[in-house]
Amino acid sequence: MKSLMITENDANQRLDKFIAKAAPALPKNLLYKYLRTKRIKLNGKRAEISVRLHAGDRVDLYINDEFFGGSDKKNHDFLSAPKSLDIVYEDGNILILDKKAGVLCHPDGSEYTDTLIARVKRYLYEKGEYDPDAENSFIPSLANRIDRNTGGLVLAAKNAEALRVLNQKIKDRELTKRYKCVAIGEMPARHEILTGFLRKDSDKNKVFISNREKPDSRPIRTEYTVLGEKDGLSLLEINLLTGRTHQIRAHLAHIGHPLLGDGKYGTNEQNKKFGGYKKQCLYSYSVTFDFKTDAGILSYLNGRTFSTDDIWFEKAFYDGTLY
């Protein structure tokens, strides 16, 4: 039997969600059975799976030790991640990180150890701000993600409440992110708001843009401003008025101006003319906290903008050394 005390990082979760994290090897059918048969209790009593937990609650689990999974206190996987971490801003609740192109946000089939989230965990662990063996269910988490071959600002939460607020504000579009990119060709206008409809094909991991609405498509709006033109290329600032998967890359390609280095929505033939880049010239360089509703413990961030000037392709564009 194991008793777990609910901390602030565990609070506000459903009981079943908490148990799934605390005992990751426990099958769902057994989880529900043990709740019914009172082998799992909340504050000494039977509880419904959907009850919300509060700090100070006690969860008693009369289950086999094997279901808890456990962890090796001396050999956490994230300690193998590189220490390199570009921090734009940090306080007691969040980190704003400048992820470079080529770094994964989360593990995938090709890379497990060297990811942005693993670097964050190592950083906080070595600072003494994160102890996985003292947590029941929470781990430091990224609130947004950026494709491996794209660089830019990523938000990380140090506690569960900060993560909850960030996730909600991103969902409600109360954060404004701006991008810079290099597009092939000269744009039709110095400033324009592009409209269209985007349809996602999950099997191909690709999106398709059309000028007219189609089944399963969603409306998109992409605002661009030309910052500079040089040697058949355009440096743009992008404001996403809607936020869809691959929207910038696909929308610019749709109007005939794919991103330099984009092999998915552009063509290798086009990229070869400019040096054959393997990573697209796209950077999420700025984020503004523009809260319209209460932001709880993150209210102090309202109105603040954070940005990075370390955009690998921008200086090269103006110097004429991009290719």
N, C-alpha and C positions, 0 to 999 in steps of 0.2 A: 504494500500500500504506500502511496505517496500523496502528500498534501502539498498543494501549491497555493501560495498567497498571491492574490491579484494585486499587481502594482499599477501605477499610473499608466505604464506602457501597455498593460493588458486590458485596462478598463475600456468600456463601451463596445466591446466585442460581444457577439453572440456566443453562448456557451459552447455550442458545437464547433464553431470556428476556432475558438481558443484551444479546445481539446485536440483538434486536428493538427495544430501547430506544436502543442506540448507533447503529444504522443503520436509522432508522424507515422509510425509503423502500425498503428491501430486501424484495422479495416473499418470502413464506414458502417457496415452492417453490424459489427460488434459495438461500435461507438453508440449507435442508437439503441441496441439491445441493452448495453450496460447502463444507459441512462434510464431505461424503462424498469430495469430490475434493481436499481439503486446501487449498482457497483460503482457508479460515478455519482457523487452527491455535491450539491452546492450548499455550503454552510450547514452541513449535516443533514440536509433534506433532499428529497427527490426534486428535480427541476426540469422544466421544459427545455428543449434544445434551443429555442429561440430567445431565451431570457438573456438580457444584457447584463454584463458583469460590471461591478463597481470596485474601485480601489478598496482593499481591506477584506473583500470576499475571500472565502477559502473553498477550493475545489479539492475534494478527496477522490482519489482514483484507486480503486481496489482491482488493479489489473497487473498483468505480468510485466516484469522489468523490461522484457525484450521489446515491448511496444513503445518505450520511450526513446529508443534509438541511442541516446547518449552522445557524448562528444569527448574527444581526447583533449584535455585541457592544455597539454603541452605541444600539440601538433594541429592547430587549426589550419585548415586549407588556405585561408586568406593570408597567412603569414608568408606564403610562397610568392605572393603578388609583389610586383615592384613597388618601391616607396614613392616613386614619382607621382606627384599630384599637384596640378596647377589650381590653386585656390584663389578665386576672385573676391570672395567674401565669406566670413564665418562668424557665427555667434553661437549661443548655447543651444539653439534649436535647429539651425540649418547650415548647410554648406552650399555655396555656388561655385561650381567647378568648370574649368575651361578644358573640355575634352578635345584632344587632338585627333585628327583624322587617322584612322588605322587602329584605334582602340575600341574594343567592344564595350558596351554598357553592361551587358549581362552575358553569362556563358552561353555558348551555342555548341553545335556539334564539332566545331574545329578548335575551340579554345575554351578552357575551363578556368585556368588559374589567373591569367593576366587580363582582368576586366576592370572597368572603372569601379564597380561596386566592391570588388575584392580589395582594391587599393584604398577605398574609403574605409572599409572594415579594419584593414591593417592600421591605417592612420589613427582612427579613433581608439582602437585597442591599445596601441602604443602610447597614446596620450592618456590612457586611463579613463576614457569616456565611454567605452563599450566593453562589457565583459559577457560574452555569450553564455558562460556558465551561470551567470546570475540572472539571466533573462528567461522567462517562461515561454514567450511567444514572439517578442519583437526583435527584429534585426534592423540596423540602419538600411534605409532604402532610397532608391532614386524615384523622384516624382515624375520625371519625364525621361525620355530616352532619345538618342540620336543615332542614326545609322552609323555603322562602323566607318565608312569612307567619308563621312561628313564630320566636321568639327563644330564645336560650339558650347554654349553654356548649358549645364545640367544641374538641376536642383536636387539636393540630397537632404533627407530628414534624419535628425539625430534621435527623435523620439516619436512615439505613436501619434500624439496629438498634432505635432507639426506635420507629419505625413498626411493625416486626415485632412487638415486645413489645406495643404498644398494640392492634394488630389481634387478636393472640391472646387478650389479656385481655378484650377486648370480646366476642369469640366465646365465650369460656369463662364469661362473665357474672361476671367478677371486678372489675367496676366497677359501682357503684350510682349511678344517676342519679335524681334526684327532680325533680318538676315542680310548678308551680303553675298553676292555670287558673281561669277563671270559667265556671260552667255555668249554663244557664238553668233556673230553678225551684229548689225546695227539695228536697234529697236525701232518700231514704227512711230513711236512718240517718246518725248522726254519723260512723260509721266502718264500712266494709264492704269485703270482698274479693269483687269481682265475678268470675264465671266465665262461660265461653262458648266458642264455637268461631269462628274467623276464617277466611274464605276470600278469597283475593286474586284480583281480576280485572285482569290486567295491561293488557288492551285498554282498559278503562275507567279505569285508574289509580285504582281504588277497591277497598275491602275491604268484605266483608259479614259481619255477625255473626249467629250463630244460637245457640239454647239447646241444641240437640242436634247431635251430630257429623254432618257431611255429607261426601260425597266431596271430597277435596282440602282439607278444612278442618283447622285446627290448633288445639289447646286454648290458651286465653288466661286469664290471671288479672290483674286490675287492682285494686289497693288504693287506696282514697281515704279521706281524713279531711277533714271540714268544718272550715275555719278561721274562716269567718264567713258570715253571711247578711244580705242587704240588698236591699230593693226588688225581690223576686222573683228574685234572683240568689244563687248560692252560690260562695264562694271556696274552692277545694279544694287540698289537697296530694295528689299522686299518686305512688305507688310502683309501677313496672311490675315485676310478678313474672315476666312473660314479655315479651319485646320483639319485637313484630310491627309491621309497617307500619301507620301510622295507628291504632294500637291504642287510644290514649286517646280520640281524637276519635270513632272508630266505636263504641267500647264505651259511652261515656257517651250518645251519641245513641241507641244501641240500647235503653237503659233509659228513654229519654224526656227526657234532660237534655243536649242538645248544647252544645258550647262556644259562648259568645257570640262572634259574628263568623265562625263556620264555615259557609260557604256550600255546602260539599261534603256534609257529613253533617247539617247543620242545614238551616234554610230561610231564605230572604230575608225572608219574612213575619215570622218570629220575631225576626230580627235588627233589622228596621226598628222594632220596638217599643222597642228599646234603642239607637237612634241609627244603626243601619245600618252597623255595622263591616264593613270589608273584610278585616281580618286577625283571625285567631282569637286569643282571649285564652288563650294557652298559652305557658309559658316553662319551659325546662329550666334550673333555677336552681342545681342542686347536683350535684357529682360526688364520690364517695368511692372511693379506691383500696383495694380489699379483696382483696388477692392471697392466694390459697390455695396457689399454687405459685410456684416461683422466677420472679422478674421481671427477672433479669439487671441491666442498667445502670439500670433504673428501680426497683430494690428500695427505694430511699430514700423513695419516695412511698407505700409501704404504710401504710395507716391514716390517711392525710391526707385531709381534706375541703376542697374549694374551692367557694365559692358567690358569688353576686351578689345584691345587694339592689336593683339597678336594674331592677325589673320594671315596665314602663310602665303596667300596669293595676292593680297592687296598691294603691298609695296612692290612686288615683282611686276604687277600690272602697270603701275605708274613708271617704273624704271625701264620698262620694255624688256625685262629679263624673264618674263613668265614662260617663254619657250625659246 
